[in-house]
Amino acid sequence: MRPMMRFLALVTLSMLAAAAQADVVTIGASRDNTIFAVNNTASDGAGVGMYVGTDNSGAAGDHRGLLGFDVAGNVPAGAVIQSAELTLTLGEVAGSTRTGTGGDTTPRTISLFRLSADWGEGTAGFGTTQIAKTGVGFMAGEGDATWTARAYSATTPTLWSAPGGDGDYVPTASGSQSVGNPGNVTTPFTWSSTAAMVSDVQSWLDDPAHNFGWILINSDNQFIRAYRAFYTREFGNPQFRPALEISYVLVPEPATFMLLLLGACGLRVAAWGRKRSAMQSG
């Protein structure tokens, strides 16, 4: 039986390797927004800029970005996520001119935290085409996220657990990136894949109903003019929009795999039987 057991082990490993389908997909954001500490009714759900960090008011003028991706709509069910890499394109630096020159030169660490509560992207900022001069946000539309509300309403808003989304995200960062001032307002920055980012994306694939995306927080949110602004999914040039690159492996369902394995074993047994008969007849 030992040769047969070795054969089955080799067949199992080789079939798993052959049957697993590796692939890479890059998907755009399904929603994004900015919430503004300085104004509880400001939002930017339909604007072209997502702000992260402080303006000239310091901590009182903090901004946080909200970002979500439809993973289940773009990755096959049952897939195993291997890596997840986020790319955002810089559109403005605190204190810079409209052409992107000057401004804050200190690199700022911007981190991703997995949200545990839903939030809205409404019509605030609709019709804007440039990031410049949108850092104060716009009057929130129905359902837009704001600093105090996950979904704004003039009558019955749905509130965050605490202002700024505090209490509604995992406190440990899933990924971080240092964003400096390259002097070019179309510079891409990539949050390299981490185990936590892979775990986040896997959970969004397996449980789409609890896919609330990430909140982006600037670690230097106590300083004056530390923000960075990135192009959103509404920006006119698709090249500069948020992108999530996902590498995954699709393994066949157990029932399908067992059928393939049984077929291989049947062929092996038949061959062994023929060999034995030949030896006996000889």
Buried (B, 14 or more C-beta within 10 A) or exposed (E): EEEEEEBBEEBBEEBEEEEEEEEEBEBBBBBBBBBBBBBBBBBBBBBBBBBBBBBEEBEEBBBBBBBBBBBBEBBEEEBBBBBBBBBBBBBBBBBBEEEBEEBBEEEBEBBBBBBBBBBBBBBBBEEBEBBBEBBBBBBBBBBBBBBBBBBBBEEEBBBBEEBBBEEBBBEEBBBBBEBBBEBEBEBBBEBEBBEBBBBBBBBBBBEEEEBBBBBBBBBBBEBBBBBBBBBBBBBEEEEBBBBBBBBBEBBBEEEEBEEBBEEBBEEBEEEEEEEEEEEEEE
